[in-house]
Amino acid sequence: MTISVVEAARSEGGREAHPGLAIAADGSYAARLAPAGDGRGRIPERWTLDGPEPYAVPLPGPRPEGPGAEVLPLPDGRVLICREADGGYRLALLYPTGPGTGELPLGSVGCGRLRLLPPAPGGSHGPYGSAVHALAPGEHGSTVWLVHGGGRGPEPVAEVPGRCSGGVWLDREGRLLALDRTDAAGRTKTVAVDLGRGGEVFPLLELTDDSDDRLLLADPDSGLLLLRSDAPGEVRLGWGVLGSHRPVRFPDALRPPGVALTPFAVQPGQALTPEGCAVALRADGPNGTWVAVWRPSQRRLRHLPAPVGWVRGTGLWTADGELRLPYAVGRTGRTQCGLARITPPPEPGPLPRQRAERSAEEGGRPEEGSPREGPAEGGPAEGDGPLAVRAAAFTPVPLQQAPLARTEAERRS
């Protein structure tokens, strides 16, 4: 399954948005920093997702967590936490111990900024358990750290010239890491870092000399890449295929008027058929936030209502096409969590508001487990054109030779 973690939206209309949620590589656990029961600060919270019914367990420490803390769940149920401390960062593993919380220190990293990277899709393993990496960006160079799974505490595994951000895995094993690197002139290009070869760096996205090109998501099974670039003359969402020399496409479907789209999950298991991969996107418009689903082969968006309490911009796909959206309801300090399970049909349907109105007119009831509400605005965008099918060897290829669509049909695909 493909998992993505995206920061939650800011408060809308005075209502506090749920914090972002991190999900383990196998989808078994999730973790977040939730508001404390007394309303002061935040505490780590672990969700169990692979049981008959999801449930949340608080992992409070002696004091609330600071604003710079991050958490990441491991497949064994422990939660890795990264805290700012003494001009650097301290890492530890948290686990429930009856009424309290156990804590196993892992070591510290001395740097000005450290950000945990998402787990590799296949759940990479080091000599001593699940591998967890972190990125320490600097003005002139950035360091990739192995903060868990190495056996000797946090250790640097790659030095990348330039200031880097992002962090997308290009393989299931956690060896090829894509980073967005900004040069001295302020231009951003995506590079690939081979952690298996001492951090060797090579270009990945270079659409034009002057464009800003950022990789957002990648699916190692099909090679599908989702990116954002201003190469077409304005900032657009586009897609390409890893290992292919076909041009990057910027479909009209991914530019609905008045709506901002952010992809957060790609359907795995579609080997050699990137055009069949379903992509889940967070859609933000004048009337709120909802979910959109898109496939390159369909060339238009399908709009879906978000479940009540959705941890916005977070979710995962299964290989058979089920989209799972985590949500949290309940009072502060007493979280009730769940997974809304949706299997979008292959053809586009009406917008959520239109579907709700039709259901009310017909006296119908929504399916059990389906989202109950969620505003949507902006109709499906049309598209057309040929599709690239990845048949090349699975090796990163700089997407530069034919970066932009050359015909009207390609521009719309």
Secondary structure, DSSP 8 states (H G I E B T S, - for coil): -EEE-------BTTB------EE-TTSSEEEEEEE-TTSSSEEEEEEE-SSSS-EEEE---SS-B-TT-EEEE-TTS-EEEEEEETTEEEEEEEEEETTEEEEEEEEEE-SS--EE----TT--EETTEE-EEEEE--SSEEEEEEEESSSSSSEEEEEEESEEEEEEESSSSS-EEEEEEE-TTS-EEEEEEEGGGTSEEEEEE-SSSS--EEEEEE-TTT-EEEEEESTTSS-EEEEEETT--S--B--GGG--TT-EEEEEEE----TT-GGG--EEEEEEETTEEEEEEE-TTT-SEEEE---TTB-TT-EEE-TTS-EEEEEEESSTT--EEEEEEE---SS----HHHHHHHHHHHT----TTS-------S-------------S-S----BTSS-S--SHHHHH-
